[in-house]
Amino acid sequence: MHNQLQQTVNARYHELDPHNRVRLPVIFAWLQEVGAEHALQLGVGLKDLKKLGLTWVLSRLTLELQRPIRGTEQVTVTTWPVTREGRFSIRDYLLTDQQGKDIGRATSSWAAINLKSRRPVKIDEHLPHYPLHPLRALDDPFDTLPALEQCRTMLQLPVLRADLDMNNHVNNTVYPGWALEAVPEELFSRSVPLLIEIGFRSEALYGDSIRSCCAPLGTDPRVLLHRIESVKDGTELCRLRTTWQPVAPRRQSE
């Protein structure tokens, strides 16, 4: 068994935005797929945990990009588990281009939960040993993200069958897309999010409707706070903080 896994990925046509950039949820899907494959190789994949009455649930995720990823380029994703302490295991990621230059880095915190009680368990007491690589791609202590107190823009969306995963709840890659839908067009059309911090707080199920809200953090219009909540009872499902950078207009040859 190896404590790192490296895979090369690239976006398909329908995964690109109108500016030939890879959509943000697609990048999160890359991280999820490579991480899931590595967990399977280490004997702690979803199928392994299901036999124990457990499953993995993502608690926190931070992605920092150096630049937007273009649709034509191949990206190498490297992932490894960093720590395994108490009820959480940290898994990190490195994204590089064909020349080996950094495109982005990510860090994530996962909990193993009991499928019946929906409560997290102590990993060392319930999961087999797997090797660690104690190097952080991003030094994020996962402090609690600030709450969005007052919404500036919002929209309501239904949970679709296509949003569900093997745990029968909305997959974690869906939430960033929901968050971006509420971003004002004047910012979205001229900038890209290069730092995305996500805290998952509750699950959404088929038949639910969600409300995606956002507003600037303080006086800096480039930093947004997001809140995704249940329309039914206002339960906070997810909170995010995104940091945006202006981009030059797309050249005709791209």
C-alpha positions as CSV (number, residue, x, y, z in Angstrom):
1,M,0.0,0.0,0.0
2,H,1.2,3.5,-0.8
3,N,0.5,6.6,1.3
4,Q,0.0,8.7,-1.8
5,L,-2.0,8.4,-5.0
6,Q,-1.5,10.3,-8.2
7,Q,-4.0,10.5,-11.1
8,T,-4.2,12.6,-14.3
9,V,-7.6,14.2,-15.1
10,N,-9.0,16.6,-17.6
11,A,-12.4,18.2,-18.1
12,R,-14.9,17.2,-20.7
13,Y,-16.7,19.7,-22.9
14,H,-19.9,19.9,-20.8
15,E,-17.8,20.5,-17.7
16,L,-16.5,23.9,-19.0
17,D,-18.0,27.3,-18.5
18,P,-18.6,29.9,-21.3
19,H,-15.0,31.2,-20.8
20,N,-13.4,27.7,-21.3
21,R,-12.7,27.4,-17.6
22,V,-13.3,24.2,-15.6
23,R,-16.3,24.6,-13.5
24,L,-15.6,24.7,-9.7
25,P,-17.9,21.7,-8.8
26,V,-15.9,19.7,-11.4
27,I,-12.6,20.4,-9.6
28,F,-14.2,19.3,-6.3
29,A,-15.4,16.1,-8.1
30,W,-11.8,15.4,-9.1
31,L,-10.7,15.7,-5.5
32,Q,-13.5,13.4,-4.4
33,E,-12.9,10.7,-7.0
34,V,-9.1,10.5,-6.5
35,G,-9.5,10.6,-2.7
36,A,-12.2,7.8,-2.9
37,E,-10.0,5.6,-5.1
38,H,-7.0,6.1,-2.7
39,A,-9.2,5.2,0.3
40,L,-10.3,2.1,-1.5
41,Q,-6.7,1.1,-2.1
42,L,-5.9,1.7,1.6
43,G,-8.8,-0.6,2.7
44,V,-11.0,2.2,4.0
45,G,-13.2,3.0,1.0
46,L,-16.9,3.4,1.1
47,K,-17.5,-0.3,0.4
48,D,-15.2,-1.3,3.3
49,L,-16.8,1.1,5.7
50,K,-20.3,0.0,4.7
51,K,-19.4,-3.6,5.9
52,L,-18.7,-2.0,9.3
53,G,-22.0,0.0,9.3
54,L,-20.1,3.2,8.7
55,T,-19.5,5.8,6.0
56,W,-17.3,8.8,5.3
57,V,-18.8,12.3,5.6
58,L,-17.0,15.4,4.6
59,S,-16.8,18.0,7.4
60,R,-14.5,20.8,6.0
61,L,-12.8,21.5,2.7
62,T,-10.5,24.3,1.6
63,L,-9.4,24.7,-2.0
64,E,-6.8,27.4,-3.0
65,L,-6.2,27.8,-6.8
66,Q,-3.3,29.7,-8.3
67,R,-5.3,30.4,-11.4
68,P,-8.3,29.2,-13.3
69,I,-7.9,25.8,-14.9
70,R,-8.5,25.8,-18.7
71,G,-10.5,23.2,-20.5
72,T,-7.7,21.9,-22.7
73,E,-5.1,21.2,-20.0
74,Q,-4.3,18.0,-18.2
75,V,-4.2,18.2,-14.4
76,T,-2.4,15.8,-12.1
77,V,-4.1,15.3,-8.7
78,T,-2.0,13.9,-5.9
79,T,-3.7,13.0,-2.6
80,W,-2.7,11.5,0.8
81,P,-4.1,11.1,4.3
82,V,-2.3,13.4,6.7
83,T,-3.7,12.7,10.2
84,R,-6.1,10.4,11.9
85,E,-7.1,11.8,15.3
86,G,-10.2,11.3,17.3
87,R,-13.3,11.4,15.1
88,F,-11.6,13.1,12.1
89,S,-9.1,12.2,9.4
90,I,-7.4,14.9,7.3
91,R,-6.8,14.3,3.6
92,D,-4.9,16.7,1.4
93,Y,-4.4,17.3,-2.3
94,L,-2.0,18.9,-4.7
95,L,-3.0,19.9,-8.3
96,T,-0.2,20.4,-10.9
97,D,-0.1,21.1,-14.6
98,Q,1.8,19.2,-17.3
99,Q,5.0,21.0,-16.4
100,G,4.7,20.0,-12.8
101,K,3.8,23.5,-11.6
102,D,1.3,24.0,-8.8
103,I,-2.2,24.9,-9.9
104,G,-3.9,24.5,-6.6
105,R,-3.8,22.9,-3.2
106,A,-6.6,21.6,-1.0
107,T,-7.1,20.2,2.5
108,S,-10.2,18.3,3.8
109,S,-11.4,16.9,7.1
110,W,-13.5,13.7,7.1
111,A,-15.6,12.0,9.8
112,A,-16.6,8.3,9.9
113,I,-20.2,8.1,11.0
114,N,-22.4,5.3,12.1
115,L,-25.1,4.7,9.4
116,K,-27.8,4.0,12.0
117,S,-27.1,6.7,14.5
118,R,-25.7,9.2,12.0
119,R,-23.1,10.0,14.7
120,P,-19.3,10.2,14.2
121,V,-17.2,7.4,15.7
122,K,-13.6,7.3,16.9
123,I,-11.6,6.4,13.8
124,D,-8.8,4.4,15.5
125,E,-11.4,2.3,17.4
126,H,-13.5,1.4,14.3
127,L,-11.3,1.5,11.2
128,P,-8.3,-0.6,10.2
129,H,-4.9,1.1,10.2
130,Y,-3.8,2.9,7.1
131,P,-0.5,4.7,6.4
132,L,-0.2,8.5,6.8
133,H,1.9,11.1,5.0
134,P,2.2,13.9,7.6
135,L,2.6,16.8,5.2
136,R,0.0,19.5,4.9
137,A,-0.8,20.9,1.4
138,L,-2.5,23.8,3.1
139,D,-1.9,24.8,6.7
140,D,-5.6,25.3,7.6
141,P,-6.6,24.8,11.2
142,F,-10.2,24.6,10.2
143,D,-11.4,27.4,12.5
144,T,-15.2,27.9,12.4
145,L,-16.2,29.9,9.4
146,P,-18.1,33.2,10.1
147,A,-21.8,33.0,9.8
148,L,-23.7,35.0,7.3
149,E,-26.0,37.3,9.3
150,Q,-27.7,39.3,6.6
151,C,-28.3,38.1,3.1
152,R,-27.7,40.4,0.1
153,T,-28.7,38.0,-2.7
154,M,-30.5,34.7,-2.6
155,L,-32.3,32.1,-4.7
156,Q,-34.2,28.9,-4.0
157,L,-33.5,25.6,-5.6
158,P,-35.0,22.0,-5.3
159,V,-32.9,19.0,-4.4
160,L,-32.9,16.8,-7.5
161,R,-32.3,13.1,-7.8
162,A,-29.1,13.9,-9.7
163,D,-27.8,15.6,-6.6
164,L,-27.8,12.4,-4.5
165,D,-24.8,10.1,-3.9
166,M,-24.4,6.6,-2.5
167,N,-25.2,7.8,1.0
168,N,-28.6,8.9,-0.4
169,H,-28.1,12.6,0.5
170,V,-26.8,15.5,-1.5
171,N,-23.2,15.0,-2.5
172,N,-20.6,17.5,-1.2
173,T,-19.7,18.6,-4.7
174,V,-23.2,20.1,-5.3
175,Y,-23.0,22.7,-2.5
176,P,-20.3,24.9,-4.2
177,G,-22.5,25.1,-7.3
178,W,-25.5,26.1,-5.2
179,A,-23.3,28.8,-3.5
180,L,-22.1,30.3,-6.8
181,E,-25.6,30.6,-8.2
182,A,-26.3,33.4,-5.6
183,V,-23.2,35.4,-6.5
184,P,-24.1,38.8,-8.1
185,E,-23.5,38.8,-11.9
186,E,-21.4,41.9,-11.8
187,L,-18.8,40.0,-9.7
188,F,-19.3,36.6,-11.3
189,S,-18.8,37.8,-14.8
190,R,-15.5,39.6,-14.1
191,S,-13.9,37.5,-11.4
192,V,-13.1,33.9,-10.4
193,P,-13.1,32.3,-7.0
194,L,-9.5,31.2,-6.2
195,L,-10.0,30.5,-2.4
196,I,-13.0,28.4,-1.4
197,E,-13.6,27.4,2.2
198,I,-16.5,25.1,3.0
199,G,-18.0,23.9,6.3
200,F,-20.7,21.2,6.0
201,R,-23.2,21.3,8.9
202,S,-26.2,19.2,8.0
203,E,-27.5,17.0,5.2
204,A,-30.0,17.7,2.4
205,L,-32.3,15.0,1.1
206,Y,-34.4,14.4,-2.0
207,G,-37.6,16.4,-1.8
208,D,-36.0,19.2,0.2
209,S,-35.7,22.7,-1.2
210,I,-32.7,24.9,-0.3
211,R,-32.0,28.6,-0.1
212,S,-28.6,29.9,-1.2
213,C,-27.7,33.3,0.2
214,C,-24.5,35.4,0.0
215,A,-23.2,38.8,1.0
216,P,-19.8,40.6,1.1
217,L,-17.7,40.1,4.2
218,G,-17.3,43.5,5.7
219,T,-16.2,46.2,3.2
220,D,-14.2,43.9,0.8
221,P,-16.5,43.1,-2.2
222,R,-14.0,40.3,-3.2
223,V,-14.7,38.2,-0.2
224,L,-18.2,36.6,0.1
225,L,-19.9,34.7,2.9
226,H,-22.4,32.1,1.8
227,R,-25.2,30.3,3.7
228,I,-27.1,27.3,2.3
229,E,-30.2,26.5,4.4
230,S,-33.3,24.4,4.3
231,V,-36.3,26.3,3.1
232,K,-38.6,24.2,5.3
233,D,-37.1,25.1,8.7
234,G,-34.1,27.3,8.1
235,T,-31.6,24.7,9.2
236,E,-28.1,25.7,8.1
237,L,-26.8,23.0,5.8
238,C,-23.5,24.5,4.7
239,R,-21.5,27.8,5.1
240,L,-18.8,29.0,2.8
241,R,-16.3,31.8,2.4
242,T,-15.1,32.6,-1.2
243,T,-12.3,35.0,-2.2
244,W,-12.5,36.3,-5.8
245,Q,-9.9,37.7,-8.2
246,P,-10.5,39.8,-11.3
247,V,-9.6,38.1,-14.6
248,A,-8.8,39.5,-18.0
249,P,-11.4,39.1,-20.7
250,R,-11.1,35.9,-22.7
251,R,-9.0,36.2,-25.8
252,Q,-10.7,35.1,-29.1
253,S,-8.1,32.4,-29.7
254,E,-8.8,30.6,-26.3
